[in-house]
Amino acid sequence: MHTRTLGTTGPQVSALALGCMGMSPKLYGDADRAESIATIHAALEAGVTLLDTGDFYTMGHNEMLIGEALRTAPAARREQAQVSVKFGALRDADGGWNGMDGRPEAVKNFAAYSLQRLGVDHIDVYRIARLDPAVPIEETVGAIAELVGQGYVRHIGLSEVGAETIRRAAATASIADVQFEYALISRDIEREVLPTTRELGIAITAYGVLSRGLISGHFTAGRQLAPNDWRAMTPRFQGDNLQHNLNLVDALRKIAEQKGVTVAQIAIAWVLSRGTDIVPLIGARTRVQLAESLGALEVTLDAADLAAIEEAVPADAAAGDRYPASQMAHLEA
């Protein structure tokens, strides 16, 4: 497995990381717990070292799932695993969202519960999922830095924040990486965020590299999403937007077929090609999806390939926002 380093101060990790969010139910429809654990085990066996989760993914379910997978993995594989955790989202028993909490006392509270659910003595990368507008980022990051000093956290990350917030956070403590959605059809960070992180020596962990399956090559216009699949509320999966976006996928498919690879593999390979400071999070829910995604590591894109991809799927070509309007309001970038 190829490796990359999270910034100038972060850990060395596998070139692809496993995003585990989709393994919990009520996010992308039903989920198979046994298959999810088998997929985590297969990822570790293949050399994947970084597992990404959030304490609010089905209210702790995802962390407990990862905890079970780590407990039942071979010792050597368990020891190589590193866990990245997002915190801060406030939820209710009905699955509703009630804002963010980045207060120092809340940061330490969230961490205590995550350590218990994961069954680990430290979290490798810890980050607030979205900026709490009521709490200066310096206070939130400062609280994580205290956890680093106490040995409960190894590295500090950020998520979906703008360039100025990144600078303020980095002036407070060492930041290993910033997590953003980054894909062929989600390229907002190229304007201000990516130049800033590169100036400061901070890595990017890129989630949504297949845009929640939209550019995987497996999503079709007639597919009916389950009632508990939140993509049904996402503008890019609705009406004319969906057809427009699938037309982009068809253009990408022609390039993939010419190279003898899948659409998913060429989409992941494109993210890998954007720089060694970017680590894609692959959202595989099954071992079959995992195997396809890992195949992207063997795909080489030359200048002609990249030009063809850019022509097929230009920046800002997607139709519709990547989140519903209520969630877009909480994003800085």
N, C-alpha and C positions, 0 to 999 in steps of 0.2 A: 504494500500500500504506500503510495506517495504521501509525503508529509509536508505540512506548512506550519508556520509559526504565527501565533496570534499577536501581531504587533512586535514592538521591540522589547516588551517586558512580559508578554504572555507565554503560555505553554506551547510546546510543539504538539500538533494534533495531526490526525489523518487529513488528507486533501479533501475528502468528503466527510461530512458529519451526518448523523442520523437525527432528523427532527421527528420526535415521537408524538406530537400532538394528535395526529389523526388516528392513533391507536386507541384513543379513548372514545367511548360512545357519545352521541349527541353533538358531535362536531362535524363529522363527514358521514353521518348515518351510523348504523350499527357497526360494532367492531368485534373481532374474534380475539379473545384474550390469549388463548393458547397460541394462535398464529402470530400475534403481536410479540409475545415473549420469544417464540422461535425465530422471529425476524431480528430481534435485538441480538440474540445469541449468534445468528448467522452473520450479522454485521460485525460483531466483535471478532468472530472467527476469521472474517475476511480482512481484518486489520483496521476497521473503523474504531477510532478511539473516543470521539466526542459525541455524547448523547445530549440532545437539547430538549428541554421541557419547560413548563410553567406551573407554578403551584396552583393556579386557578383553572388549569385544564380539567374540566369536569370536577372542580372542587377537590383537588388532591388525588383524583383517581390516577392520573398519568404518572405522578411521582411514585405512587405505590406500585404501579405496574413496572416501572423501571427498577424499583427496589427489589421486587420479586425476581425480575430477570437477572439482576446482578447477583442476588443470593444463590440462584440456581445455575449460574454460569461457572465454567471451570475456573479455578483460582487464578491461573495465569491471565485469562481473559478479563476476569473481574478487576484485577490489579491494573490493567492497562486502560480501563475505562475512565473517562473524565466526564463530569456532568455539568452542564450549563443550565442555570435556572433563572427564569423570569418571575418577578413577584410584583405585588402592589395593587393588582386589580381587586376591587371589592365586588362581591357577588351575593346573590340571595338564593334561597332554597329553590326558587323557580327557575334558576339559571339566568336571572337578570343581572345587568351591570349597573354598578352604583359609583363609578368613578375610580380614582386612584388614590393611594395613600403612601406618600413617600416620607412621612415623618420618621425621624431616627428611631423612636421607640417602636414604631410599626415595622421598620426594616428588621430589627432584631427579633421581633415576634414572628414575622414571616419566616425568617431563617431557622428559628428553633423548630418550627413545625415541619419545614422541608427536610431538615436533617433527620428527623424522626421518621417521616414517611419514606424517605429514600433509604434509610438504614445505613447511612454513611457518617463519618466523623468530620467531613468537610465537603464543601461545595467548590468545584474547581473554578467556575465563572458565575458570578452573581450579578444580576442587573434588574433595575426596575423596568417593567414592560413598556410603560408610557410615562412621560413626564407628569408629575403632579403639579398643576399650575399654582397650588397654594403653598408649595414648599420649595425653597431654592435648591437647585440641583446640588449645590455645595453641601447642604445639610444631608441630603440623601446619600451622596457619594461618601461623605465623611463618616456616616454610620457604617457603610460597607467596609470602609478602610479600618474602622475599629474591629470589625469581625475578622478582617485579614490579620490584624495584629494579635488577635486572640486564637488564630489558627482554624477558625470555623469556615473561612473563605480563603481561596488561594489568589484569585484574580478578580478585578472589577470590570464589568462590562456596562454598556448602555444599549438602549433600544429605541429606534424610531424618534430620534431627536435631531434638531437642526445644528448647523455648523457652530453657531455661537454657544449653544448649550454644551457641545462637545468641548469647545475651548475652555469654558468655565469649569467643567468637570475635570479636564486634564490638568488644570492649574491647581486643583484640590488634591488629586491623588493620581497614581499611575493607572491608565485605562488600557486594558488589553485589546478590546474589540468593541465594535458597535454593530448591533444587529439590525438589518434592514431587509425589507422585501426587495429583491433585485433579480430581475429576469429580463429576457428579451423584450417583454411588453411592460416592464416596470423598471424604468431607468431614471427616475427622478434624482437619485443620489449622485448621478454623474455631474450635475450642475454645480453644487456647492459642497455637499457632504464628502464625497470621495476625495476631492482635492484637499480638504481639511484633514481628513484622517491620514492621508499620505504625508502631508506636511508634518503631522504630529507623531508619525510612526505607530498608528493605531490600525489594527486589522478590521476587516469586515467579515461577519458571518452572515451569509446571504440566505434568507429563507424565501419560500415561495418561488424557487427556481423554475418550477413547472407551472407556476401560477395556479396552484391548487388543482392541478390536473388539466387545466384548460389547454395548455400547450404540450401535453404529454403525448399527443397523438392517439389517445384512447377515448377521448371525450367526443360524443356525437350530438348533433343538434336535437335529435329525438329522445335523448336520455332524460328520464324522469328522476329527479332528485328526491330522496326520501324526505319526509316531513321534518326529520331532525337533522337534516344536512344544511348547515348555515349558508352554503353557497347559493341556495335558492334565493337568499335575500341580497346577494352581491350583484351589483349592476353589470359586471362583465359577463355574468351567466344569464342575463335576462334579455328576452325579445330580440330585437334587431342587433343589439350589442353582441349577443352570443354568436349570431351568424357571421357578423363582420369579423369577430375574433377567430372563428373557426376557418374563415377564408385565409387568414394569415397563417394558420397552422398548415393548411393545404399547400401554401407556397413554400413553407419550411420543409414539408414532407418531401417535396421534389428534390431538394438539396440533400436531405438525409438519404433518400433512396439512391442517389448518384454515388454517395460515399459508402453505401452498404451498411448503414446504421439506422437506428430508430429515431423518431422525432424526439423522444425524451432524451436520448443520448446526445443528440446534437445540441439540444437546448441546454443541457447541463454542461457540455463541453464548452459552449459559448461563455457561460459564466466563469468556468475555470480559466478560460483564455484571457479574461479581463485583468488578471494580475495575480501574482503569488501571494498577495496580501488579502485575497478573498477566498473564503472557505464556504462552498455551497452546502446548505443543509438539505438533504434529500428526504422527502416526506414519505418514504416507502412504508406501507402498512402490511405488506406480505413479502415472503421470501422471493416470489417471482418478480415483484416490483423492485426489490432490492437488487437482484441480480442484473436487471436491465439498467438500473441507475449506475451501478458499479462499472458497467461496461463503458460508461462515458470516459473513464480514466484512460482508456486505450484509444480514444478518438483524438486525432491530431487535426487541427484546423489551420490551414495555411492562409496566406494573405488573400488568395482568390476565394477561398471558402468564406472567410469573414466578410469580404465585399459582397458576395452573393447573399449571405444571411442578412446583411444590412439592407440590401435592396429589397429582399423579400419581406422583412419585418423592420421597418425603420423605427427609430426612437419616436415615442408618442403616437405609434400607429394604433394602439389598442382603443377600443370603444368602451366607455364606462369606467367609473372609478374602481379601485381595487377593494374598497370597503364600502358598506352602506354609509350614507351621509352622516349619520349619528356618530360613527366611529372615525370617519375621516377628520372630524373636528378635533380629535385628540392627537392627531399626528403633527409633528413639527416639520417633517420633510416628506 
